[in-house]
């Protein structure tokens, strides 16, 4: 009998277990606990090293998220397949978040909300759309979806990634040598890069200063890509006008962190693209069936790249 273990700590763990059993009828699906018999597959989020050590016969591990940096912190057998979620409803959520933040800033809706709280009636001069260039760092499945959604609103869109990509209507840049050119014309920067050794601390004073004065930042990737104090300094100096942050170095964001009270920073609690249970489990169950029948699957993590 096929054996699958689940590690998804939190209040919804039992619901994930129940639904995974429905998607894999005939399989023995259990919550991970130390001492369990060997399993064929593991479905996990932030697993303890003990799970990996005890379950040495796993054929593959499915990560319940698009980012695999936390899974890669474990000591993993070289031959173990790691699979990440591909979209599973995340791309639409990410596009919604970015478009909301973009339109809110472009149309000055935040300022109008403040005016309304003061019973003030004052129309602002409309911005020029062609001058409001949106730059997206990371052009994978999520980044590509965001780029196309933003383009549908008529904004000029640029994209930057480690390797070359081609997206209709998007000016694409790739490689570290092209980063400065990409940033120099970006008015609204969206970060969707994976966290790797190369991207850690990439959003620092040196790179963010390359943005034109008055630019803004949206970070939806990982908190460790951003140097917090550098962002605050650039906001305070006026070089950057605003930041919308959904991910942080420490989560939950500590109560005394300056992001909470900074007038130019908007904080959300890591909700830009939440893992949707049914979409995710349907995808995982189908890939397990393919693997069991000896067929190829997509979404296998390249450990050297970190995604």
N, C-alpha and C positions, 0 to 999 in steps of 0.2 A: 504494500500500500504506500502511495506517495505521502510523504510527511513534510509538513510546512510549519515553520514557527514564525510567530509575529512578536515584534517588540515595538510598541508604540505607546510609551508611557503618557498618561494623561487621562482626563475624565471620559474620553470617548473610546478608550481602549477596548472595552467589551463590545461596543457597537462595531468597531473595525473587525474584531474577531468573528462576530456573528455574520457579518456581511462577507468576509473572506471565505468562510465556510460555504456560503451559498454560491459563490462564484467558482468554488473548487469542490463540487460534489464528489464524494468518493474518496477524497483525500483526508488524511488526519491532520487537522489544523489546530495548533495549540499556542497559547501564550508562552513565550520563552520563560523558563525557570532553570536554575542550575540543576544539573543531573538528568536532564531529559535525554531520551534515546536519540541517536543520530537522525538528523533531518536532511531532506534533500534540498530544500530552499528555505531562505530566511527573508522575511519582509520586515524592514526595520526603519527606525529613525533614531539617530544618535545611539547606536548600540554600545554596550560596555565591551571592553576587551575580552571579558570572560566568555561572552557569547561566542565570539570568534574562536577563541582558544578551545572551548569545549566542543563546538560544532565543526570539527576539522574536516568532515566529509561533505560539506555543502557543495552543491553544483553551481549555485549562483546566489548572490545577495541582491535583493531589490531595495533600493533606497526610496523612502517615501518623500521625495522632494526632487526638484531639478538640480539643486546644488548638492554636491557630494563631499564638500570639504570636511564635514564632521565625520563622515564615514572613513575618509582617507587618513584621519588622525589615528585610526586603529592600525596595529601591526597585522597585515593581511597576507595570507599565502599568495605567492606570485601567480599561481594558476587559477585562483578564484575569480570567477566572472562577477563584475559589479555592474548593475544596471540602474540607470536613473529614470525617473518619470519623464516622458516626452509629452509636453503640453498637459494633458489630462485636465483641461479647463483652465489652466494657469495663464495661457497666452491672452485669452479674452479679458481675464481679470487685470492682467498687467496693462493691457492697452487701455482699459477703462480708467485705471488709476492715473496713468500718464496723461491721457487726454483731459481728464478732470483738472489735474494740476496745471496743465498747459493753458487750457481755456480760462481757468480762474485767474491766472496771472495776465494773460494777453488781454482779457476783457476788463481787468481791474475789479473783478467781483469782490475781492477781499477788501479793497478800499471802499467800495459801495456798501458793503456790509457794515463797516465801521461808521460810515456816514449815516446810515439808517439808524444806528444805535444812538446817534446824536440828533435825530430828526433833521438831518441836513440834506438838502436837495441840491446837487451840483453834478453836472455832467462833465466827464473828462474827455479830452481829445483822443479819438481812436488811434491806436497804434497802427503802424504800417506792417502788414503781414509779411511782405517780402523781406523786411529787415529782421524778422523774428525767426532766425535760423535755428532749427532744432537739431541737436547733435546726439546721436545714440551710440554709446560705447557698449559693444557686444552685439553681434548680428546673428546669433544663433536662432533657434526657433522662437524664443520669446522676443528677442530684439527685432527680428524680422517682422514679427506680428505687430509690434509697437510702431515700427517705422511705417508700415503700410497704413495703419490706423491714423497716424498723425498726418501722413501725406493726403489722406482723404479729406482733411480739413483745409487743405490748400497751403499748408506751411512748407517752406523749403526744408528738406531733410538731408542731413549728412549722417554717415555711419562710420564707425571705426572698429576694427577687430584685429586680432592677432594675425589671422590668415585672410586672404582675399575673399570677398563675397560680391555678388552682383544682385541688386534688387532694383526693379523698375522704378524710376523716378527718384532714386536715392543716390547721392554722390558718395561712393564708398571709398574709404581709405583703409590701409592695413599696414601693420608693422610699426615698430617704435619710431622709425625715421619719419613717418607721416603724421605722428600724433600732434606735433606743434601746429602744422598746417590745418589739421582738423579742428583743433581747439580755437584757433585764432578767429574763425568766423562763426563760432557757435554762440548763440544768444541764450539758449535754453538747453542745458546739458543733462542727459539722462544716462545713468550708469546701470548697466545690466550685465557687467562682466562677472565671470566666475572668480572665486577666490583661489589664487594660486600663488606660488612664490614670486612670480613675475608681477602680479597685480596687487599684492599686499602693499598698502600705503601709496598706491599710485595717485590717488586724489589728495595731493599735498600742495603746499604753497607754490612750489615750482611749476606744477602742471596747471593748477587752477588759476594762477596768475596769467597764464597764456590766454585765458578767456577774455573777451572784450569787457571793458568796464560796464557794470550794470547787468552782467549775465547772472543767471541763476542755476542752481544745481538740484537735481532730483536723484537720490541714491536709493535704489531698490535691490541692490546686489547683495553685498555683505558689509557689515560695519567696519571690518578690518581693511577695506580698501581706502577708507577715508581717515585722514589725520585730523581729529576733531579740533585741536587747538589752531591748526592752520586755517580751517574753514571759518572759525569764529573771528580770527584776526582779519581775514579778507572781507567778512561781512561788516565788521566794525569800521574798517577803513573805507567802506563804500565801493570797493572794487567789485564785490558781488552784492547783488540786491536781495537775494532770497535763497533759502534752501528748504526743500521738502525731503524729509528723511523717514524711511520706513525700517531701516536696519541699523544696528548699533554694535559697537565692540562688546558691550555687556548688555544682555537682555534678560529680564526687563531693564529698561533704561533707569539707572539709579536716580532716586528722587532729587538729589542735589546736583545733578548734571546740568550745566548751563544751557543745554539745548532746550530744556523745558521752558525756561523763562526768556529766552532770547527773542526779541520782537520780530526778527527776520527769519526765524526757523519754525517750520511746521512739522510736528511729530505725529506719526501713526505707529501702532504697535505691531509691526511686521505682519501686515495684512494685505499687502499689495496683490499677492497671488497665493491664496491659501490652498492647501491640498484638499481636493474634493474627493470624498470617499469613493463613491460609486464609479466615477470616471477612472480613478487611479486603480482600483481593484479590478475593474474590467480589463484594463490594459495589462496589469500584472498577470492575471489568470490566463489571458491569451498567450502571453510570452512563455509562461510555464508550459502550456500545452505544446507550443512550438518547439521549445527546448527538449521536451520529453519525446517528441517525434523526430528529433535530429535536424530540425530546420533552423535557419539563421534568424536572428532577431536583431532589431535596431536598439539603440540606446545604451550600448555597452560603453562603459567609461574607459577612456584612455588615461591610464594613471600618470603617464609622463606629462600630459597636458593638464591633468587635474579636473577634467570634465568629460 
